[in-house]
Structure formats: structure tokens, C-alpha cells
Amino acid sequence: MNNALLNKRYTIKAFDQKGSRPIELAHPENMSPHPLSFLELPFDPEYSLYNNRMTPEHLNNITPDEQYWAIRRDVILRNTGEFPVQISGKDARKFANYIFAGRNIFNYKVGRCSYQFACYIDGGMITDGVLLHLADDKLWMAQADGEIFKWYLAHSKDFEVKISDPNVFVSQIQGPKSMKLLEDLIDDEMPNPWKYFDIATVNICGDPVIITRTGFSNELGWEIYLQPENKIEEIGELIMKKGKKYNIALTGTPVFRARRIEAGLLSAGNDFDKNTNPFQAGLSKFIDFEKGDFIGRDILLKSNKDRLVWGMRVRKGIAKKGRFVFKNSKSIGKICSSTWSPYQECGVCIVRLDEESFFNEKEVEVEGIDGEIYSAQLCSLPMIDKERLIVTGKSNKIPNEPKPWEG
């Protein structure tokens, strides 16, 4: 591809509509703004597409490092591109068990969430997400980026199910002060129980809304599922108003980039794709071969079980994405996600190696975004908070300063 194209970045911008004539493509279905995007407009937002939904990539009032520290020390609001798809009907759970290669749906009670992922027939991964168990006959799959709606439809003919778009948008409220903010927002008492991966219905602005104890940061937090009948603008404004007490920051995608890499949370389409199976992605613990048939099961049973996806820290630089990780001048894998960690003060990455044995090499070299060569070290994931004490609420330790990696 021409370098003139490669050296540019591409974005979606909001402009005032001019003229009185209708513009058919002003709000196409494949480029939907989040209903709380109006909160971002004062900050000259730039958007990227995620599930054909606009998600903020850049806001002019806050840097990526400031976003990182906001989620680690205070609280943030991020309007996501997650896409909840509704699976309803008598066979909802049976169908979901067949579609998803993850844990047995029937082992989860109503009011809980589960992490799930779907595979093609050859075991390659389509996407992943959080499945909300709302009722025995009603599930919401809040999926990461990827086309799977038509996949559901194509495999639903032998099941009594309905696949639909409930027009629900998801916002994430994350950080050590997120639960204090929730307590101030709701009209009644805090949910009880309110464990990690729980679902609750609470009243905000006199309006019942669905929230979950989930997120994409591995920090303490919750997500709100905004339905068309909710007082969405009023709720969004209240979150920001009440959040001032806790130094709330309105953020974009960069808020999670370093934190989710440190946590080992994989990005669909980047860290895994159709050519990656769950074993290679390090997700073997989630596969349940005993639950019965599911798409990809036969191939996965016979497939190589080697893990290829790992973490990596880079000394004094940020690695370039692509096949730029080397051992003895030979490329040994692909750098899938990469950024700078303000906490560890080093580059952090998720890499997909060509062979599991390469992980034993540990010390490697990478090409940086500046074209220079840097030394790096492969590592297991997560990089920090390995016991996941923060996200489960068992630790309230807040980092007041960086803790440089000593590798």
C-alpha cells in the first residue's frame, strides 16, 4: 500500500448539518453515535467504528496518560461501541450453548453474567463478550467488535429462538471511586448482592436501568445498559454532575489501552482473529467440552493446544504493531496491541508468537514506532494484579506514583 496512505490516520468527525434538505447518509446505520455522545461534543471528538457504532478515540481536553491515571485513581465514564444482541425464546440457553464455545450456559443463574466467545466451524474465533443472563428465555450478548448477528441467524433454524437488536447502548463507569459514585446516583439502596459479574436493576432519575459489575479495565467498576425507554440524557448528565465530587473524567478508547493490556484482556480482531483458536489465545480454561455439541467442538478437540498469545514489556520505547518482534534477527511473531504504560514506565504489548516454544526465549528485540530497535521481554498475563484483587473489590490500593518495571 502507498506510504502516503499508511502515514495518515483516519477518523470520524462531527460537523453541523448545513442546509434544509434531508441528508440520507447523515446518520447511516453503519455509523451510529452513542446516545451520550453529546457529552463529548464540546471536546472536538474524533471517533472510530466498533460494531458499526462510533466510539471516541480522541478528546482534546485529556491526554492518554491522564486517562490512564484517572481510571487508576479516581473514576471515568466511557461510552462504548459494545453491541448487545438479544437471544430470546424457549431455546435461548440451548441455542447459546451451541453458538458459544465457552462455559455451560445452564450453570449460570439468572442475574449473573458469563464471559463467552464464538468460533467458526474450524475453531477460529469470531468475537467474544459478556453474556447477560436476564431470564431463562432472555439473554443479551454484549459483544466486542465483529460480525456475528448473521451467524446467529444462520444457525438458529433448529431452535425456538428470536435474534434481535434491543437498541441498547453501553457505558462504562470504572475506577476505585466508581462504587461511591453509583451509591450517589441511585434512588434507593445499593444492590445486594453485588458481586463481580452480577446484574442488577436500579433506579436512576426515577428510571429503572440495568447495570452489571463488569468492565474492560480490570479496575473496580460497573457498566450501564441504556435502553430506548430510559431517560438517557438526564442519566448521562447526572453521572457527570455527581461524578465531579470524585474527579470524574470523560474518556475515550485510550483510557483502556494500556490498562487492558496490563490486565491481559484481549481485543477481538487484534489479539485474536479467525486464524486464532481459543487455545492459542490462552482461553482454554473457558472451554467446556462436557456441555455437549457446540460450533467448532470437533476441530478444537483435535487441535494443537499450544498457547501463542502472551504479554511483552519494551525497554524505553513503544513497539510497532505487526511482525516486528525478533530473536536473532528472525521474526518470531506479531505484535497485536501496543502502547506505553505510565505506571510501569515501559512499552506494553500483547503478542502472538508463531510457536509456543518461542516464549521460553523471553529476551527479544522489537522495532519501535520510531523505527529504532529496542530490547524487550516476553511475559505472562496479567502483568499486574495477578490475583485480580482490584477488579473484584478485594483490594482498594490506589497507585499514587509510577512503579517502573525493573526488567
PLY file of the C-alpha trace (Angstrom):
ply
format ascii 1.0
element vertex 407
property float x
property float y
property float z
element edge 406
property int vertex1
property int vertex2
end_header
0.00 0.00 0.00
1.21 3.52 -0.78
3.15 5.11 2.08
1.13 8.29 1.69
-1.87 6.27 2.87
-0.01 4.37 5.57
1.32 7.56 7.15
-2.15 9.01 7.69
-4.70 8.30 10.36
-8.39 8.17 9.59
-11.20 9.26 11.83
-14.87 10.20 12.07
-15.69 13.81 12.95
-18.93 15.56 13.85
-19.97 18.59 11.79
-23.01 20.83 11.90
-25.58 19.94 9.29
-25.99 22.73 6.74
-28.95 23.41 4.53
-32.58 22.46 4.92
-32.68 19.43 2.68
-32.58 15.94 4.19
-29.24 14.13 4.09
-29.86 10.41 3.74
-26.36 9.40 4.82
-26.04 11.79 7.75
-26.76 9.03 10.27
-26.33 5.73 8.46
-27.00 2.52 10.34
-23.37 1.52 9.93
-22.13 4.60 11.82
-24.34 5.09 14.89
-23.43 7.61 17.59
-23.83 6.59 21.22
-26.81 8.47 22.76
-24.44 10.00 25.33
-22.04 11.23 22.63
-23.48 14.71 23.15
-21.32 14.87 26.30
-18.22 14.56 24.11
-19.09 17.21 21.51
-17.53 20.16 23.40
-14.13 18.44 23.20
-13.73 18.20 19.40
-14.11 14.40 19.45
-12.66 12.02 16.90
-14.39 8.65 16.56
-13.54 5.19 15.32
-16.01 2.46 14.40
-16.69 -0.51 16.65
-19.61 -2.78 15.77
-20.72 -0.03 13.37
-21.04 2.23 16.39
-18.99 5.35 16.99
-16.63 5.18 19.96
-14.46 8.17 20.98
-10.81 7.79 20.03
-9.64 11.30 20.90
-10.91 14.18 23.08
-8.96 17.44 23.12
-9.27 18.04 26.87
-7.44 14.96 28.15
-4.30 13.03 27.20
-3.96 9.22 27.11
-1.75 9.33 30.23
-4.27 11.49 32.08
-6.97 9.00 31.17
-4.83 6.14 32.48
-4.31 7.78 35.86
-7.98 8.79 36.08
-9.12 5.19 35.87
-6.47 4.03 38.34
-7.02 6.78 40.91
-10.50 8.24 40.50
-13.37 7.35 38.15
-14.08 7.60 34.43
-17.05 7.48 32.06
-16.54 5.92 28.67
-19.27 5.46 26.06
-18.51 2.20 24.29
-19.25 0.54 20.98
-20.31 -2.71 22.62
-23.30 -4.22 20.84
-25.84 -6.17 22.94
-27.73 -8.74 20.86
-30.85 -10.28 22.35
-31.36 -14.06 22.21
-34.86 -14.88 23.40
-37.32 -17.75 23.34
-37.77 -21.23 24.80
-34.43 -22.46 23.46
-32.41 -19.32 24.29
-29.97 -21.08 26.61
-29.78 -24.21 24.47
-29.00 -22.12 21.42
-26.38 -20.06 23.25
-24.69 -23.23 24.46
-24.40 -24.34 20.83
-23.20 -20.97 19.48
-20.62 -20.24 22.15
-17.56 -22.36 22.85
-17.29 -21.09 26.43
-18.66 -22.40 29.69
-22.01 -24.16 30.07
-24.84 -21.62 29.95
-27.04 -23.81 32.15
-24.57 -23.46 35.03
-25.34 -19.74 35.40
-28.25 -18.37 37.40
-30.47 -15.55 36.22
-28.89 -12.31 37.42
-25.33 -13.30 36.53
-23.02 -12.62 33.60
-20.62 -15.00 31.90
-17.66 -14.49 29.60
-18.31 -16.18 26.24
-16.76 -16.42 22.78
-17.89 -17.88 19.47
-15.88 -19.88 16.97
-16.19 -20.79 13.33
-16.55 -24.46 12.39
-12.75 -24.72 12.01
-12.21 -23.43 15.58
-11.11 -19.93 14.54
-12.51 -17.21 16.80
-15.23 -14.77 15.69
-15.58 -12.49 18.71
-16.14 -12.51 22.45
-18.14 -10.60 25.02
-20.17 -10.64 28.21
-23.41 -12.63 28.23
-26.15 -11.27 30.49
-28.44 -13.97 31.89
-31.58 -11.85 32.25
-34.08 -14.74 32.30
-34.20 -18.39 31.31
-35.64 -17.29 27.97
-33.80 -13.98 27.55
-30.08 -13.34 27.11
-28.09 -10.31 25.99
-24.69 -10.90 24.41
-22.75 -7.63 24.77
-20.23 -8.43 22.09
-16.87 -6.99 21.20
-16.20 -5.88 17.64
-17.09 -8.43 14.96
-19.91 -9.57 12.69
-21.87 -12.29 14.47
-25.54 -11.23 14.20
-25.91 -13.00 10.85
-24.04 -16.00 12.28
-26.74 -16.32 14.94
-29.47 -16.16 12.30
-27.75 -18.72 10.08
-27.60 -21.28 12.91
-30.97 -20.64 14.58
-33.25 -22.65 12.28
-33.37 -25.72 14.56
-34.06 -23.73 17.71
-37.10 -21.89 19.04
-35.32 -18.55 19.39
-35.58 -14.99 18.22
-32.44 -12.97 17.44
-32.99 -9.23 17.73
-31.32 -5.89 18.32
-32.78 -4.32 21.51
-31.15 -0.97 20.60
-29.22 -0.91 23.86
-26.06 1.17 24.32
-23.41 0.50 26.95
-21.39 2.98 29.00
-18.65 2.06 31.43
-18.02 3.71 34.79
-14.69 2.43 36.08
-12.11 3.26 38.74
-11.65 3.00 42.51
-14.35 5.62 43.18
-16.91 4.05 40.81
-18.94 2.36 43.56
-19.11 5.54 45.61
-20.45 7.31 42.55
-23.01 4.56 41.97
-24.20 4.92 45.56
-24.75 8.65 44.98
-26.55 8.07 41.67
-29.20 5.53 42.59
-32.50 6.48 44.19
-32.54 3.54 46.58
-30.09 1.21 48.34
-27.05 -0.35 46.70
-27.71 -3.74 45.07
-27.33 -6.69 47.41
-25.71 -9.00 46.48
-23.38 -7.04 44.18
-20.54 -9.36 43.29
-18.19 -9.33 40.33
-20.21 -10.28 37.19
-23.58 -9.66 38.89
-26.54 -7.99 37.15
-28.83 -5.55 38.96
-31.72 -3.24 38.17
-31.51 0.10 39.96
-33.40 3.36 39.76
-31.56 6.44 38.50
-33.55 9.64 37.94
-36.60 7.59 38.90
-35.89 5.32 35.96
-35.16 1.56 36.22
-31.86 0.77 34.47
-29.81 -2.40 34.11
-26.25 -2.34 35.40
-23.55 -5.02 35.63
-20.38 -5.42 37.73
-18.23 -5.73 34.64
-15.85 -3.66 32.51
-12.79 -3.72 30.27
-10.16 -2.32 32.60
-9.61 -4.80 35.45
-10.32 -1.89 37.76
-13.28 -1.69 40.10
-16.28 -0.67 38.05
-19.70 -1.19 36.52
-21.49 -0.81 33.20
-24.87 0.71 32.46
-27.14 -0.64 29.71
-29.16 2.24 28.31
-32.46 1.22 26.72
-34.60 3.40 24.42
-37.21 3.93 27.15
-34.64 5.25 29.65
-34.11 8.96 30.38
-30.73 8.67 28.74
-29.67 12.32 28.54
-30.81 13.01 32.10
-28.91 9.96 33.36
-25.74 10.95 31.49
-25.82 14.49 32.82
-26.39 13.21 36.36
-23.39 10.87 36.11
-21.15 13.79 35.19
-22.70 16.11 37.80
-22.44 13.65 40.69
-19.06 12.49 39.41
-17.44 15.92 39.92
-17.14 15.05 43.60
-14.89 12.14 42.57
-12.90 13.91 39.82
-14.75 12.04 37.07
-13.13 12.12 33.64
-14.97 11.71 30.34
-12.69 9.48 28.30
-12.22 7.62 25.03
-10.59 4.42 23.86
-7.09 5.35 25.16
-8.32 5.05 28.76
-8.26 1.26 28.49
-5.46 0.69 26.01
-2.57 0.33 28.47
-4.69 -0.92 31.35
-6.35 -3.74 29.46
-3.00 -4.86 28.00
-1.53 -4.95 31.51
-4.58 -6.97 32.60
-4.35 -9.41 29.69
-7.82 -8.51 28.39
-7.83 -9.41 24.70
-9.15 -7.24 21.90
-11.24 -9.09 19.30
-9.85 -8.66 15.80
-6.47 -7.58 17.15
-5.15 -10.06 19.71
-7.18 -12.89 18.23
-8.94 -13.34 14.89
-10.40 -16.00 12.61
-6.97 -17.63 12.36
-6.62 -17.96 16.15
-8.29 -20.67 18.21
-9.10 -20.31 21.94
-6.11 -22.44 23.00
-3.72 -20.20 21.10
-5.40 -17.15 22.66
-4.84 -18.53 26.17
-8.56 -19.09 26.80
-8.51 -22.87 27.29
-9.88 -22.64 30.86
-13.15 -21.28 29.50
-13.85 -24.16 27.09
-16.30 -26.80 28.31
-16.20 -29.90 26.13
-18.56 -31.71 28.51
-21.55 -29.44 27.89
-22.43 -31.10 24.59
-22.11 -30.07 20.98
-21.10 -26.55 20.02
-19.80 -24.98 16.84
-16.12 -25.80 16.42
-16.07 -28.54 19.08
-14.87 -31.41 16.89
-11.97 -29.44 15.44
-10.97 -27.96 18.81
-10.83 -31.43 20.37
-8.23 -32.46 17.80
-6.38 -29.15 17.53
-2.96 -28.25 18.83
-3.31 -26.91 22.38
-0.24 -24.64 22.35
-0.65 -21.12 23.67
0.64 -18.39 21.37
-0.71 -15.15 22.90
1.45 -13.56 25.61
2.44 -10.23 27.07
5.59 -8.25 26.42
7.35 -5.26 28.00
9.59 -2.98 25.96
12.51 -1.09 27.45
12.33 2.69 26.84
10.09 2.52 23.78
6.76 1.64 22.20
6.71 -1.32 19.82
5.34 -1.04 16.30
2.32 -3.23 15.59
2.88 -6.05 13.13
5.57 -8.70 12.64
8.20 -6.67 14.45
9.28 -8.97 17.28
12.63 -10.69 16.61
15.01 -13.29 18.00
18.45 -13.39 16.41
17.15 -11.10 13.64
14.35 -13.56 12.78
10.69 -12.56 13.12
9.00 -14.89 15.63
5.52 -13.43 15.86
3.17 -10.49 15.60
2.73 -7.53 17.93
-1.07 -7.27 18.13
-1.56 -4.45 20.65
1.00 -1.91 21.83
1.22 1.29 23.87
3.06 2.98 26.75
2.32 2.22 30.41
2.54 5.36 32.59
2.59 3.09 35.65
5.32 0.66 34.60
7.11 3.34 32.54
7.77 0.99 29.65
6.11 -0.16 26.47
3.48 -2.87 26.97
2.20 -5.25 24.31
0.17 -8.33 23.56
1.99 -10.55 21.08
1.00 -13.65 19.11
4.02 -15.92 18.65
4.47 -18.33 15.77
5.36 -21.17 18.17
4.78 -21.63 21.90
8.45 -22.56 22.40
9.47 -19.02 21.46
8.01 -17.84 24.79
10.89 -19.59 26.55
13.31 -17.23 24.81
11.99 -14.34 26.95
14.54 -11.73 25.77
13.71 -10.44 22.29
14.04 -7.32 20.16
11.31 -5.19 18.64
11.06 -2.39 16.13
9.65 0.74 17.73
7.13 3.18 16.31
10.10 5.49 15.69
11.92 2.87 13.58
14.53 2.19 16.26
15.30 -1.28 17.67
14.52 -1.86 21.37
15.13 -4.76 23.73
12.02 -6.38 25.18
10.95 -9.24 27.40
8.08 -11.67 26.91
5.90 -12.19 30.00
2.78 -13.91 31.26
-0.52 -12.09 31.69
-1.78 -10.24 33.61
1.29 -8.10 34.18
0.00 -6.51 37.39
-2.61 -7.54 39.97
-2.22 -11.18 39.01
-4.79 -12.29 41.62
-7.33 -9.78 40.22
-7.90 -8.31 43.68
-8.69 -4.82 42.36
-11.47 -5.72 39.93
-13.17 -8.00 42.47
-13.08 -5.29 45.15
-10.72 -7.19 47.46
-8.03 -4.50 47.23
-8.52 -0.74 47.37
-4.86 0.14 46.98
-4.52 3.17 44.69
-1.19 3.84 42.93
-0.05 7.36 43.84
3.02 7.21 41.63
4.55 5.06 38.89
6.24 1.77 39.72
8.82 1.37 36.96
9.37 -2.12 35.60
12.76 -3.36 36.76
13.40 -5.81 33.93
0 1
1 2
2 3
3 4
4 5
5 6
6 7
7 8
8 9
9 10
10 11
11 12
12 13
13 14
14 15
15 16
16 17
17 18
18 19
19 20
20 21
21 22
22 23
23 24
24 25
25 26
26 27
27 28
28 29
29 30
30 31
31 32
32 33
33 34
34 35
35 36
36 37
37 38
38 39
39 40
40 41
41 42
42 43
43 44
44 45
45 46
46 47
47 48
48 49
49 50
50 51
51 52
52 53
53 54
54 55
55 56
56 57
57 58
58 59
59 60
60 61
61 62
62 63
63 64
64 65
65 66
66 67
67 68
68 69
69 70
70 71
71 72
72 73
73 74
74 75
75 76
76 77
77 78
78 79
79 80
80 81
81 82
82 83
83 84
84 85
85 86
86 87
87 88
88 89
89 90
90 91
91 92
92 93
93 94
94 95
95 96
96 97
97 98
98 99
99 100
100 101
101 102
102 103
103 104
104 105
105 106
106 107
107 108
108 109
109 110
110 111
111 112
112 113
113 114
114 115
115 116
116 117
117 118
118 119
119 120
120 121
121 122
122 123
123 124
124 125
125 126
126 127
127 128
128 129
129 130
130 131
131 132
132 133
133 134
134 135
135 136
136 137
137 138
138 139
139 140
140 141
141 142
142 143
143 144
144 145
145 146
146 147
147 148
148 149
149 150
150 151
151 152
152 153
153 154
154 155
155 156
156 157
157 158
158 159
159 160
160 161
161 162
162 163
163 164
164 165
165 166
166 167
167 168
168 169
169 170
170 171
171 172
172 173
173 174
174 175
175 176
176 177
177 178
178 179
179 180
180 181
181 182
182 183
183 184
184 185
185 186
186 187
187 188
188 189
189 190
190 191
191 192
192 193
193 194
194 195
195 196
196 197
197 198
198 199
199 200
200 201
201 202
202 203
203 204
204 205
205 206
206 207
207 208
208 209
209 210
210 211
211 212
212 213
213 214
214 215
215 216
216 217
217 218
218 219
219 220
220 221
221 222
222 223
223 224
224 225
225 226
226 227
227 228
228 229
229 230
230 231
231 232
232 233
233 234
234 235
235 236
236 237
237 238
238 239
239 240
240 241
241 242
242 243
243 244
244 245
245 246
246 247
247 248
248 249
249 250
250 251
251 252
252 253
253 254
254 255
255 256
256 257
257 258
258 259
259 260
260 261
261 262
262 263
263 264
264 265
265 266
266 267
267 268
268 269
269 270
270 271
271 272
272 273
273 274
274 275
275 276
276 277
277 278
278 279
279 280
280 281
281 282
282 283
283 284
284 285
285 286
286 287
287 288
288 289
289 290
290 291
291 292
292 293
293 294
294 295
295 296
296 297
297 298
298 299
299 300
300 301
301 302
302 303
303 304
304 305
305 306
306 307
307 308
308 309
309 310
310 311
311 312
312 313
313 314
314 315
315 316
316 317
317 318
318 319
319 320
320 321
321 322
322 323
323 324
324 325
325 326
326 327
327 328
328 329
329 330
330 331
331 332
332 333
333 334
334 335
335 336
336 337
337 338
338 339
339 340
340 341
341 342
342 343
343 344
344 345
345 346
346 347
347 348
348 349
349 350
350 351
351 352
352 353
353 354
354 355
355 356
356 357
357 358
358 359
359 360
360 361
361 362
362 363
363 364
364 365
365 366
366 367
367 368
368 369
369 370
370 371
371 372
372 373
373 374
374 375
375 376
376 377
377 378
378 379
379 380
380 381
381 382
382 383
383 384
384 385
385 386
386 387
387 388
388 389
389 390
390 391
391 392
392 393
393 394
394 395
395 396
396 397
397 398
398 399
399 400
400 401
401 402
402 403
403 404
404 405
405 406
